Amino acid sequence: MTALSARMLTRSRSLGPGAGPRGCREEPGPLRRREAAAAAVDTHVHRIANRLRWTKKATKSPEETRAALEEWLPRELWHEINGLLVGFGQQTCLPVHPRCHACLNQALCPAAQGL
């Protein structure tokens, strides 16, 4: 177990039931904006990163996606990725019946090609 994993496990226990890896990675308050310990990847970020092919190969879990994104995404952007993509994943890039026709990223998105 890595030091980061041990800290996340300890922190998740202190946060109570329902706290998972993503919540444990997010730093509270002003620290969160400076630099994240790891990219926070939830189901929306996982789905969108795979649709946009931001990973070298398709990933099967948010944890795999986090590791793949951290390989190329500059560390200073790790804290922004979740906030930028969650709303997009809830409103436009839906898990079922994504709204590709209304998406401003349609021309850039491999998943939207051929529609």
C-alpha positions as CSV (number, residue, x, y, z in Angstrom):
1,M,0.0,0.0,0.0
2,T,1.4,3.4,-0.9
3,A,1.6,6.3,1.5
4,L,-1.2,8.1,-0.5
5,S,-3.4,5.0,-0.3
6,A,-2.8,4.7,3.4
7,R,-3.7,8.4,4.0
8,M,-6.9,8.0,1.9
9,L,-7.9,5.0,3.8
10,T,-7.4,6.7,7.1
11,R,-9.2,9.8,5.9
12,S,-12.2,7.8,4.5
13,R,-12.6,6.2,7.9
14,S,-12.7,9.7,9.5
15,L,-15.3,10.9,7.0
16,G,-17.7,8.1,7.8
17,P,-19.7,5.7,5.7
18,G,-20.0,6.4,2.0
19,A,-16.7,8.2,1.7
20,G,-14.8,6.7,-1.2
21,P,-11.4,7.3,-2.9
22,R,-12.5,10.4,-4.9
23,G,-13.8,12.2,-1.8
24,C,-10.7,11.4,0.1
25,R,-8.5,12.9,-2.6
26,E,-10.3,16.2,-2.6
27,E,-8.6,18.6,-0.2
28,P,-11.0,20.8,1.8
29,G,-11.1,24.5,1.5
30,P,-8.3,26.6,0.0
31,L,-5.8,23.8,-0.2
32,R,-8.0,22.2,-2.8
33,R,-7.4,25.0,-5.3
34,R,-3.6,25.1,-5.0
35,E,-2.6,21.5,-5.8
36,A,-4.5,18.2,-5.5
37,A,-2.8,15.1,-4.2
38,A,-4.4,13.2,-7.1
39,A,-6.9,13.8,-9.8
40,A,-10.5,13.3,-8.6
41,V,-12.2,11.0,-11.1
42,D,-15.8,10.0,-10.7
43,T,-18.1,8.2,-13.0
44,H,-18.7,11.3,-15.2
45,V,-15.0,12.0,-15.7
46,H,-14.3,8.3,-16.3
47,R,-17.0,8.1,-19.0
48,I,-16.0,11.4,-20.7
49,A,-12.3,10.7,-20.7
50,N,-12.9,7.3,-22.4
51,R,-15.3,8.9,-24.9
52,L,-12.8,11.5,-25.8
53,R,-10.0,8.9,-25.8
54,W,-7.9,10.8,-23.3
55,T,-6.5,7.5,-22.1
56,K,-4.1,5.3,-24.1
57,K,-6.5,2.4,-23.9
58,A,-10.1,2.1,-22.7
59,T,-10.2,2.0,-18.9
60,K,-12.7,-0.1,-16.9
61,S,-12.9,2.0,-13.6
62,P,-12.6,5.5,-12.4
63,E,-9.4,4.5,-10.6
64,E,-7.8,3.3,-13.8
65,T,-8.9,6.5,-15.6
66,R,-7.3,8.6,-12.8
67,A,-4.0,6.8,-13.2
68,A,-4.1,7.2,-17.0
69,L,-5.0,10.9,-16.8
70,E,-2.3,11.6,-14.3
71,E,0.3,10.3,-16.8
72,W,-0.3,13.2,-19.2
73,L,-2.4,15.9,-17.5
74,P,-0.3,18.6,-15.9
75,R,-0.4,18.3,-12.1
76,E,-1.7,21.9,-11.7
77,L,-4.9,20.9,-13.6
78,W,-5.7,17.8,-11.5
79,H,-7.9,19.8,-9.1
80,E,-9.9,21.2,-12.0
81,I,-10.8,18.1,-14.0
82,N,-13.6,16.9,-11.9
83,G,-15.3,20.3,-11.6
84,L,-15.1,20.9,-15.3
85,L,-16.5,17.6,-16.4
86,V,-19.1,16.6,-13.9
87,G,-21.7,19.1,-15.0
88,F,-21.0,18.4,-18.6
89,G,-21.5,14.7,-17.9
90,Q,-24.8,15.4,-16.1
91,Q,-26.2,17.7,-18.7
92,T,-24.8,16.8,-22.1
93,C,-22.5,13.8,-22.2
94,L,-25.0,11.5,-20.6
95,P,-24.3,7.8,-19.9
96,V,-27.3,6.7,-22.1
97,H,-28.4,8.8,-25.1
98,P,-25.7,11.5,-24.9
99,R,-26.8,14.8,-26.4
100,C,-24.0,14.9,-29.1
101,H,-26.2,17.0,-31.4
102,A,-26.1,19.8,-28.9
103,C,-22.5,19.4,-27.8
104,L,-20.0,22.0,-28.6
105,N,-17.3,19.3,-28.6
106,Q,-19.0,17.2,-31.3
107,A,-16.3,17.9,-33.9
108,L,-13.5,16.9,-31.5
109,C,-15.2,13.8,-30.0
110,P,-14.4,10.4,-31.4
111,A,-17.6,9.0,-29.9
112,A,-19.7,11.6,-31.7
113,Q,-18.2,10.9,-35.1
114,G,-20.6,9.2,-37.6
115,L,-23.8,10.5,-36.0
